[in-house]
Amino acid sequence: TQARVWRSSRSCARTTTLVSEGTIAAATAGSFSIASNVVYGTRNLVLAMSGINLGDDAALAAAAAAGRLTPGLALNQTVLASLLAGNRAIGAPALESLVLNARNSVNVYGAVDLDASKVGRLVFGTPAIYGYGASGDIATIRAGEFVWTGLADAPAAPIVDLLGDSRLNIAANRVVL
């Protein structure tokens, strides 16, 4: 199963606009991508996937090429910046809360620097955060408020031979676990 926020199999140059005063939510058990022709604005964005994969383009591409990228959302700083930007030009409200729910796990590939400090709250709803980085790699996540809610479900098993010696650095004004 693959979900895309508007990408047609045919050539399509038009823009798709999604606007809400409250919440936009999307959920899928398969892969999820956000096409560049989507313009949206909302106060709360909720994305629920089987997995959330964090990394730079090279690390995510290498994991995908090796068959080691779990289904779900691939999130790098470019995609995150697009999510945070919203669209004030169409009168849509600024994003206040970004909720990323991953049924299986959040997977961090290599050194990561995700800056969500422009959003009031960044929420990870997941039973596990796995690091697949080398010694010396640091995964930094910045947010005004970072919330890790956990889930009652058991996490997916990690890819044991990829588990690394990297570090996770949460830089937030408030951290809620």
C-alpha positions in Angstrom: 0.0 0.0 0.0 1.3 3.4 -0.8 -0.3 6.8 0.0 0.7 10.0 -1.6 -0.6 13.5 -0.8 -1.5 14.1 -4.4 0.7 12.7 -7.1 -1.0 11.6 -10.2 0.3 8.8 -12.4 -0.3 11.2 -15.3 1.6 14.4 -15.9 -0.1 17.0 -13.6 1.2 20.5 -13.2 -1.7 21.8 -11.1 -1.5 22.5 -7.4 -3.6 20.7 -4.8 -4.6 22.8 -1.9 -5.6 21.4 1.5 -6.7 24.0 4.1 -8.2 23.7 7.6 -8.7 26.0 10.5 -8.2 22.9 12.8 -6.6 19.6 11.8 -5.5 17.8 8.7 -4.8 14.1 9.3 -3.5 11.3 7.2 -3.0 7.6 8.1 -1.6 4.6 6.2 0.1 1.3 6.9 2.1 1.7 3.7 4.6 4.2 2.4 3.7 7.9 2.4 5.2 10.8 0.5 4.3 14.4 0.1 4.4 15.7 -3.5 5.9 19.1 -4.3 2.6 20.3 -5.8 0.7 20.2 -2.5 0.0 23.5 -0.7 -1.6 23.2 2.7 -2.3 25.1 5.8 -3.6 24.0 9.2 -3.1 24.5 12.9 -2.6 20.8 13.6 -1.1 18.3 11.2 -1.3 14.6 12.2 0.4 11.9 10.2 0.0 8.2 11.3 2.2 5.6 9.6 3.7 2.2 10.3 7.1 3.9 10.5 8.8 7.3 10.4 12.3 7.3 8.9 14.5 10.3 9.7 17.8 11.0 7.9 19.4 13.1 5.2 18.7 12.3 1.5 21.9 10.2 1.2 21.3 8.1 4.3 17.6 7.4 3.4 18.5 6.6 -0.2 21.2 4.2 0.9 18.8 2.5 3.4 16.1 2.2 0.6 18.6 0.8 -1.9 19.7 -1.8 0.6 16.1 -2.7 1.4 16.5 -1.5 4.9 14.0 1.5 4.9 10.8 0.6 6.7 7.5 1.5 5.1 6.1 4.9 6.2 7.2 8.5 5.9 10.8 9.4 5.0 11.5 12.7 6.7 14.5 14.9 6.1 14.9 18.7 6.9 13.6 19.6 3.4 10.3 17.7 3.9 10.1 19.0 7.5 10.6 22.6 6.3 7.8 22.0 3.8 5.5 20.7 6.5 6.3 23.6 8.8 5.9 26.3 6.2 2.1 25.9 5.8 0.7 28.7 3.6 -0.1 32.1 4.9 -0.6 33.4 1.4 -4.0 31.7 1.2 -5.0 32.8 4.7 -4.3 29.4 6.3 -3.3 29.4 10.0 0.3 28.8 11.0 1.1 25.3 12.1 1.0 25.0 15.9 1.3 21.2 16.4 3.0 18.4 14.3 2.1 14.9 15.4 4.0 12.0 13.9 2.6 8.6 15.0 4.5 5.5 14.0 2.9 2.2 14.9 6.2 0.3 14.7 9.0 2.8 15.4 10.8 6.0 14.5 14.0 5.1 12.7 17.0 7.5 12.6 19.5 6.8 9.8 22.9 8.5 10.3 23.5 12.0 11.5 20.3 14.0 11.5 19.5 17.6 12.2 15.7 18.2 12.2 14.7 21.7 13.2 11.0 22.0 14.2 11.6 24.9 16.5 9.1 27.1 14.6 6.2 24.8 15.6 4.8 25.0 19.1 4.7 21.2 19.7 6.3 18.2 18.0 4.8 14.9 19.1 6.2 11.4 18.4 3.7 8.8 19.2 5.7 5.6 18.9 6.7 2.6 21.0 10.4 2.9 20.0 13.1 5.2 18.5 15.9 3.2 16.9 19.2 4.7 15.9 21.0 3.4 12.8 24.1 5.6 12.9 27.8 5.2 13.3 29.9 6.2 16.3 30.1 10.0 16.3 26.8 10.5 14.5 24.4 12.8 16.4 20.7 12.9 15.7 19.4 16.3 16.9 15.7 17.2 17.0 14.8 20.7 17.9 11.3 21.8 18.9 9.6 24.3 21.1 8.0 21.4 23.0 8.9 17.8 22.2 6.5 15.1 23.4 7.1 11.4 23.2 3.8 9.7 24.0 4.9 6.1 23.5 2.3 3.4 22.5 0.9 0.4 24.3 1.7 -1.8 21.3 5.0 -3.7 21.1 7.5 -2.0 18.8 8.7 -3.6 15.6 12.0 -5.4 16.1 15.0 -3.3 15.2 17.3 -4.1 12.3 19.9 -5.5 14.7 22.9 -5.4 12.4 22.3 -1.6 11.7 21.9 -0.5 15.3 24.7 1.9 15.9 26.6 3.9 18.5 25.1 7.2 17.6 23.5 9.7 20.1 20.1 11.3 20.2 20.0 15.0 21.2 16.6 16.5 21.9 16.8 20.3 22.1 13.6 21.8 23.3 12.2 24.3 25.7 10.1 21.5 27.2 10.5 17.7 26.9 7.5 15.5 27.9 8.0 11.7 28.1 
